[in-house]
Amino acid sequence: MTNTSGEHRPRRLLKYSAILLVAAQLAYAAFLAMESWNDVRAEQAGLLATVAELDAGAVDTYFSQLDIGMRNLGAELTDSRSSHDLGRAYNLVHRFQKLHTELGNVILMRGDGQLLLTGNEPNNPDMPTLAGDPVFMKFRGELQQSARLVIGRPVAGNIDKRWVVAARYAVTDRTGKLVYIISANLPANFLQTYWVDTAIPKISALGLVRDDGYLVSRYPEPGAARQDILYGQPAEDAMTAYLRAKKYPQQGLIEMPDGNGRTADLRALQRLKHFPATLFVDMPMSEVRAAWLARLHDTYFLLALMMIGIVVFYGMSFRRRRAWSTEQRREVLRHKYEQALNERSPNEILLFDAETLQISFANDYALKHTGYTLAEIRQKDILSLHPEMGIEVFGALIEPLRRGEQDSVSYQTIQARSDGSSYPVEISLQLMKPDQGGAGFMAIINDITALKLAEENFRKFNAPVERRTARRK
């Protein structure tokens, strides 16, 4: 009888080797799938956090500019020469409203709630009063506790029922007494302007929420049936619970569940630097899974071809591709941020390096006022535009920002144009967060030529009175 065990032994060895190889491949594929999922999720979360940081910076910049504009309007309204001239007040409010075309009707009211005029309607004796209105009493209390612009809760319009957000500023006299309240409405979908139109990352929603849980703005805007729920009452969800538990952190990343408790969205949070609100950006988890599956497809294809050598090859190509794509997407997002500064800012904006003071960016408004091109102004430092500001004085001015003792500083100086002329400006200076290129400063510059002229005229007007008073003494 023929012994076939010797013949079958190589086959069994080949069979077992094939099984072991397949098992090893399956085990490695499972391990690689888990590691790839973690990497893809971390990468998408990092990109989402970058979007949230840039959009929060743009929104905070816009509110800061609006705050400066309302503060300057308040200073003009309380000019001691004509503080009771409602005709002049109407002209000032109307001018402000024309400058900020994104705002609804700008309203001027007294500190007791009596409406005086709007940007579209001069003073009318029949205008109503809000005195005694609980809503007025509440937001007046918020204004009296804040030295900056206050972003109110959203309210539905009386006529078209569209939801709007009130931006209010308290105007006080030198004694701190509330004299006027300036109020202007933003549409609840104003975040549409800051929507980053890019497929990577595929964000599904952008929103802004107050510390009390009220949603200020959201884009894409929900349907009419959902707006009453989203805007009309404070949210009680995983995000608001997280914010309260963490005491409103500067940054955050959470998973938002659906109605069945499964993770539906990945949400990045970024708190505004100068206002009590948090911006959030949503990405569907389906996008994270799609990115993961796309990466696994390539990986498994290489595994079938390369087998053992795929480990080294995939590790090198994966890191190189991820570093390149992340940097490229960051550059796209930065371009969108600078474009938003150009399109949304009614003020001059300059960005400059914190160490060399070299200017790196100027918006169109700044280039128009100074007469430089972008290439020309990038060859200058900030002190060359402000010849009256010495390096010692400027260094002492920005030192509290470097140490984190202050969020911003404001000062007045003279700004030079390319033709040798100059004009007075008020500058609000903020330290920008380091981001792979060193820290930098952002200067929000407001032309105060009209304000200085008004002060000079006021001094000339009072000069005869002061001389007569001096002679009597």
C-alpha positions in Angstrom: 0.0 0.0 0.0 1.4 3.3 -1.0 2.2 5.8 1.8 0.8 9.2 0.8 1.6 11.1 4.0 4.8 12.5 2.5 2.9 13.8 -0.5 0.2 15.5 1.6 2.6 17.1 4.0 3.7 20.0 1.7 0.1 20.6 0.8 -0.9 20.8 4.4 2.0 23.0 5.1 1.0 25.3 2.2 -2.6 25.2 3.4 -1.7 26.1 7.0 0.8 28.8 5.8 -2.0 30.3 3.6 -4.4 30.2 6.5 -1.9 31.8 8.9 -1.0 34.4 6.2 -4.7 35.2 5.7 -5.3 35.3 9.5 -2.3 37.5 9.9 -3.5 39.8 7.2 -7.0 39.9 8.7 -5.6 40.7 12.2 -3.3 43.4 10.8 -6.2 44.8 8.7 -8.4 45.0 11.9 -5.6 46.7 13.8 -4.9 49.1 10.9 -8.6 49.9 10.6 -8.8 50.8 14.3 -5.6 52.9 14.1 -6.8 54.5 10.8 -10.1 55.4 12.4 -8.4 57.1 15.3 -6.1 59.0 13.0 -8.9 60.1 10.6 -11.1 61.2 13.5 -8.2 63.2 15.0 -7.4 64.8 11.6 -11.0 65.8 10.9 -11.4 67.1 14.4 -8.2 69.2 14.0 -9.5 70.7 10.8 -12.9 71.3 12.4 -11.2 73.1 15.3 -9.3 75.2 12.8 -12.5 76.3 11.1 -14.0 77.1 14.5 -11.0 79.1 15.6 -10.9 81.2 12.3 -14.6 81.8 12.2 -14.8 82.7 15.9 -11.9 85.2 15.3 -13.8 86.7 12.3 -17.1 87.0 14.3 -15.2 88.5 17.3 -13.5 91.0 15.0 -16.8 92.0 13.6 -18.4 92.5 17.0 -15.3 94.5 18.1 -15.6 96.8 15.1 -19.4 97.2 15.8 -18.5 98.0 19.5 -16.0 100.7 18.4 -18.5 102.2 15.9 -21.2 102.4 18.6 -18.8 103.8 21.1 -17.8 106.5 18.7 -21.4 107.2 17.9 -22.2 107.5 21.6 -19.3 109.9 22.0 -20.7 112.1 19.3 -24.2 111.9 20.7 -23.1 113.0 24.2 -21.1 116.0 22.9 -21.8 118.7 25.5 -22.4 121.3 22.9 -25.4 119.6 21.3 -26.3 116.6 23.5 -30.0 117.6 23.3 -30.1 118.3 19.6 -32.3 115.5 18.2 -31.9 116.7 14.7 -28.2 116.3 14.9 -28.6 112.9 16.7 -30.8 111.7 13.8 -28.1 112.7 11.3 -25.5 110.8 13.3 -27.6 107.6 13.7 -28.7 107.7 10.0 -25.0 108.0 8.9 -24.1 105.1 11.2 -26.9 102.9 9.7 -25.8 103.7 6.2 -22.2 102.7 7.1 -23.4 99.4 8.5 -25.7 98.1 5.8 -25.8 94.6 7.3 -27.8 96.0 10.3 -31.6 96.5 10.5 -33.1 99.7 11.7 -30.8 101.4 14.3 -32.8 102.7 17.3 -31.8 105.4 19.8 -33.6 105.4 23.1 -33.1 107.1 26.4 -31.9 105.3 29.4 -35.4 105.2 30.8 -36.7 103.3 27.8 -38.3 106.2 25.8 -37.7 105.7 22.1 -36.3 108.9 20.5 -35.6 108.1 16.9 -34.4 105.5 14.4 -32.0 105.6 11.5 -35.0 105.7 9.2 -37.3 108.0 11.2 -36.4 111.4 12.9 -37.7 112.2 16.3 -41.5 111.7 16.7 -43.3 112.8 19.9 -45.6 109.8 19.5 -42.9 107.2 19.7 -43.6 104.6 22.4 -41.7 103.9 25.6 -40.3 100.6 27.0 -40.3 101.8 30.6 -41.7 99.0 32.7 -41.4 96.4 30.0 -39.7 93.3 31.7 -37.7 92.6 28.6 -36.3 96.1 28.6 -35.6 96.0 32.3 -33.6 92.8 31.8 -31.4 93.9 28.9 -30.9 97.3 30.5 -29.5 95.4 33.5 -27.2 93.5 31.2 -26.0 96.7 29.6 -25.2 98.4 32.9 -23.0 95.4 33.9 -21.0 95.5 30.7 -18.6 98.1 29.3 -18.9 96.6 25.8 -21.4 95.8 23.2 -24.1 93.3 24.4 -25.5 90.7 22.0 -29.1 90.1 23.1 -31.4 87.1 22.8 -33.1 86.6 19.4 -36.6 87.8 19.1 -39.2 87.4 16.3 -40.3 90.4 14.4 -43.8 91.7 14.9 -44.6 92.0 11.2 -42.6 89.4 9.2 -42.0 87.1 12.1 -38.3 86.8 11.1 -35.9 86.2 14.0 -33.4 89.0 14.7 -30.6 89.5 17.2 -30.3 92.8 19.0 -26.8 94.4 19.3 -27.0 97.0 22.1 -24.6 99.5 23.5 -25.0 101.7 26.6 -24.0 105.3 26.3 -23.0 106.9 29.6 -21.9 110.4 30.7 -18.8 111.2 32.5 -20.4 110.3 35.9 -21.3 106.8 34.6 -25.1 107.6 34.3 -26.9 105.8 31.6 -27.9 108.4 29.0 -28.8 106.6 25.8 -29.1 103.0 24.5 -28.1 102.3 20.9 -29.8 99.2 19.5 -29.5 97.6 16.1 -30.8 94.3 14.8 -28.8 91.6 13.0 -30.6 88.8 11.1 -30.5 85.5 13.0 -28.7 83.9 10.0 -25.9 86.5 9.9 -23.3 83.7 10.3 -24.0 82.9 6.6 -21.3 85.5 5.9 -18.7 83.5 7.8 -19.6 80.1 6.2 -16.4 78.5 4.8 -17.4 77.3 1.4 -15.1 74.2 1.2 -15.8 70.5 0.9 -13.0 69.7 3.3 -14.0 69.5 6.1 -17.6 69.0 5.2 -19.3 71.1 7.9 -23.0 70.9 8.2 -23.8 73.8 10.6 -22.3 76.9 12.1 -23.8 78.6 15.2 -23.3 81.0 18.0 -24.7 80.5 21.5 -24.8 82.8 24.6 -23.7 81.7 28.0 -27.4 81.4 29.1 -28.0 78.8 26.5 -29.9 81.0 24.0 -28.9 80.4 20.4 -27.9 83.7 18.8 -27.4 82.6 15.2 -27.3 79.5 13.1 -26.5 78.7 9.5 -27.9 77.0 7.6 -31.1 78.5 9.0 -33.6 75.9 10.3 -37.1 75.7 9.0 -39.8 78.1 10.3 -41.3 75.4 12.6 -37.9 74.7 14.2 -37.0 78.4 14.7 -39.4 79.0 17.5 -37.8 76.1 19.4 -34.2 76.9 18.6 -34.3 80.6 19.1 -37.2 81.0 21.5 -35.9 79.1 24.5 -32.5 78.1 25.9 -31.0 74.9 24.6 -30.6 71.9 26.9 -28.3 69.5 25.1 -24.9 67.9 25.3 -23.2 71.1 24.3 -24.7 73.4 26.9 -24.1 70.8 29.6 -20.5 70.5 28.5 -20.0 74.3 28.5 -21.5 74.6 32.0 -19.5 71.7 33.4 -16.2 73.1 31.9 -17.1 76.7 32.9 -17.1 77.9 29.3 -13.7 76.8 28.1 -11.8 78.5 25.3 -11.9 75.4 23.1 -13.7 72.1 23.1 -14.7 69.1 21.0 -17.8 67.0 21.7 -19.9 64.3 20.1 -23.5 65.3 19.6 -26.0 62.4 19.9 -29.2 61.9 17.8 -32.6 61.0 19.1 -31.6 57.4 19.5 -28.4 58.2 21.5 -26.0 57.4 18.7 -23.3 59.9 17.7 -24.6 62.0 14.9 -22.2 64.9 14.7 -18.7 65.9 15.7 -18.8 69.5 17.1 -15.9 71.9 17.7 -16.3 74.8 20.1 -14.5 78.1 20.2 -15.2 80.9 22.6 -15.2 84.5 21.4 -12.3 86.4 22.8 -14.1 89.5 23.8 -17.7 88.6 24.2 -19.6 86.0 26.3 -20.6 83.6 23.5 -19.3 80.4 22.0 -19.2 79.5 18.3 -19.7 75.9 17.3 -19.1 74.1 14.0 -20.7 70.7 13.2 -19.4 67.9 11.0 -21.6 64.8 10.4 -20.0 61.6 11.6 -21.0 60.2 8.2 -18.3 62.4 6.7 -15.7 61.1 9.2 -16.7 57.5 8.3 -16.6 58.4 4.5 -13.0 59.7 4.9 -12.1 56.7 6.9 -13.5 54.2 4.3 -11.8 56.1 1.5 -8.5 55.8 3.3 -9.1 52.1 4.1 -9.8 51.3 0.4 -6.4 52.6 -0.6 -4.7 50.9 2.3 -6.3 47.4 1.6 -5.4 47.7 -2.0 -1.7 48.3 -1.0 -1.9 45.4 1.4 -3.1 43.0 -1.4 -0.1 44.2 -3.5 2.7 44.7 -1.0 1.7 42.4 1.9 4.5 42.6 4.5 6.2 45.7 2.9 2.9 47.7 3.1 3.5 48.5 6.8 6.5 50.7 6.1 5.2 52.1 2.9 1.8 53.0 4.3 3.3 54.6 7.4 5.6 56.9 5.4 3.0 57.8 2.7 0.2 58.3 5.3 2.2 60.8 7.3 3.4 62.7 4.3 -0.1 62.9 2.7 -1.7 63.9 6.0 0.9 66.7 6.7 0.5 68.1 3.1 -3.3 68.0 3.1 -3.6 69.6 6.5 -1.2 72.4 5.6 -3.0 73.0 2.3 -6.4 73.1 3.9 -5.1 75.5 6.6 -3.9 77.8 3.8 -7.3 77.7 2.2 -9.0 78.6 5.5 -6.6 81.4 6.2 -7.3 82.9 2.7 -11.1 82.7 3.6 -10.3 84.5 6.9 -8.4 87.4 5.2 -11.2 87.6 2.5 -13.8 87.9 5.3 -11.8 90.8 6.8 -11.8 92.6 3.5 -15.5 92.1 2.8 -16.9 92.7 6.3 -14.8 95.4 7.9 -15.7 99.1 7.6 -12.5 99.9 9.5 -8.8 99.6 8.6 -7.2 96.3 9.6 -3.5 95.7 9.9 -1.8 92.4 11.0 1.8 92.6 12.1 4.5 90.4 13.7 4.8 90.6 17.5 8.6 90.6 17.4 9.6 92.5 14.3 6.5 94.6 14.1 6.6 93.9 10.3 3.2 94.3 8.6 1.9 91.0 7.1 -1.6 92.0 6.0 -3.7 95.0 5.3 -7.3 95.0 4.2 -8.6 97.0 1.2 -9.9 99.8 3.5 -6.5 100.3 5.0 -4.7 100.3 1.6 -7.2 102.8 0.3 -6.7 105.2 3.3 -2.9 105.0 3.4 -2.4 104.9 -0.4 0.0 101.9 -0.3 -0.3 98.7 -2.2 -0.2 95.4 -0.3 3.3 94.7 -1.5 4.5 98.2 -0.4 2.9 98.1 3.0 4.4 94.6 3.7 7.8 96.2 3.5 7.0 98.5 6.4 6.6 98.0 10.2 3.8 99.4 12.2 5.9 102.2 13.7 6.8 103.6 10.2 3.1 104.3 9.7 2.9 105.9 13.2 5.9 108.3 13.3 4.8 109.9 16.6 4.9 106.6 18.4 8.4 105.8 19.6 9.5 102.2 20.2 9.8 102.6 23.9 6.3 104.0 24.3 4.9 101.3 22.0 6.7 98.6 23.8 5.3 99.7 27.1 1.8 99.9 25.5 1.8 96.3 24.3 3.5 94.7 27.3 0.2 94.0 29.1 -1.0 92.2 26.0 2.2 90.0 25.8 1.7 89.1 29.5 -2.0 88.3 29.0 -3.1 90.9 31.5 -5.3 92.6 29.0 -7.3 91.4 26.0 -6.9 94.7 24.1 -5.5 98.2 24.4 -6.7 101.4 22.7 -4.8 104.6 21.9 -4.8 107.5 19.6 -2.0 108.6 17.3 -1.2 110.0 13.8 -1.1 107.7 10.8 1.0 108.5 7.7 -0.1 108.1 4.1 2.2 107.2 1.2 2.1 110.8 -0.1 3.5 112.2 3.2 0.1 113.5 4.6 -1.3 112.1 7.8 -4.6 111.9 9.7 -5.5 111.2 13.4 -6.6 107.6 14.2 -7.9 105.6 17.2 -6.4 102.1 17.3 -7.7 99.0 19.1 -4.8 96.5 19.4 -5.3 92.8 20.1 -2.8 90.0 20.4 -3.6 87.1 18.0 -3.0 83.5 19.1 0.2 81.8 17.8 -0.4 79.4 15.0 2.7 77.8 13.5 4.2 81.2 12.6 4.7 83.1 15.9 2.4 85.5 17.7 1.1 88.6 16.0 -1.0 91.6 16.6 -4.2 92.8 14.9 -4.8 96.6 14.8 -8.4 97.8 14.2 -8.0 101.4 13.1 -10.7 104.1 13.0 -10.2 107.5 11.4 -11.2 110.1 14.0 -10.6 113.2 11.9 -14.2 114.3 12.3 -14.0 113.7 16.1 -10.8 115.8 16.4 -12.3 118.6 14.3 -15.4 118.6 16.6 -13.1 118.9 19.7 -11.2 121.7 18.1 -14.4 123.6 17.2 -15.6 123.1 20.8 -12.4 124.5 22.2 -12.7 127.6 19.9 -16.3 128.0 20.9 -15.5 128.0 24.6 -12.3 130.1 24.4 -14.0 133.6 24.8 -16.0 132.4 27.8 -12.8 131.0 29.4 -11.0 134.4 28.8 -13.8 136.4 30.4 -13.9 134.0 33.4 -10.1 134.4 33.8 -10.4 138.3 33.7 -13.0 138.3 36.4 -10.8 136.3 38.7 
